[in-house]
Amino acid sequence: MMNPMNLEPYIKQDYESVKNAYLICQDYIVGVAFFAERNLALKYTQELAGKVKYAEDCAYVSMIADDIHIEFFDDNFVWYEYGEGISTNGSTVWGQRITADNQACFGVIAEKHPELKDICDWHRNGVAHEVAFKKYEVMRRKYNQKIEEQKFDY
């Protein structure tokens, strides 16, 4: 399984689309594939300490919300056993824990970025203003269409 599903924003270095992929579509890069400068990773991990317990990927979601640009290495460099980890094993208990961590992460982002509050509330509580919700749904549909149009050579 590809993570993220849509590589186009990364290949084109379209950081606004990367931000939309993360904050609206939740099309995340698998956490094991990230490299970060130690002090940067510590800063963001410490912001989440006591709020997020299991989802280390949340630090990267927060970085992207802060407009930290990520680079893309267009090659397979890690083999990740999908379905064995806590977020992909299908366990209801672990699913609830990961969901709680993601909701806490979006809570931190909402505190730092009031302009993203609608998006964060949508992910945290399913609450958003009707106009904003329609906008997000249109963006998500377009994003999913892009994923379906991609052709992958394996």
Buried (B, 14 or more C-beta within 10 A) or exposed (E): EEBBBBBBBBEEEEBEBBBBBBBBBEBBBBBEBBEBEEEEBEBBBEBBEEBBBBBBBBBBBBBBBEEBEBEBEEEEEEEBEEEEBEBBEEEEEBBEBBBBBBBBBBBBBBEEBEEBBBBBBBBBEEEBEEEBBEBBEEBBEEBBEBBEEEEEEE
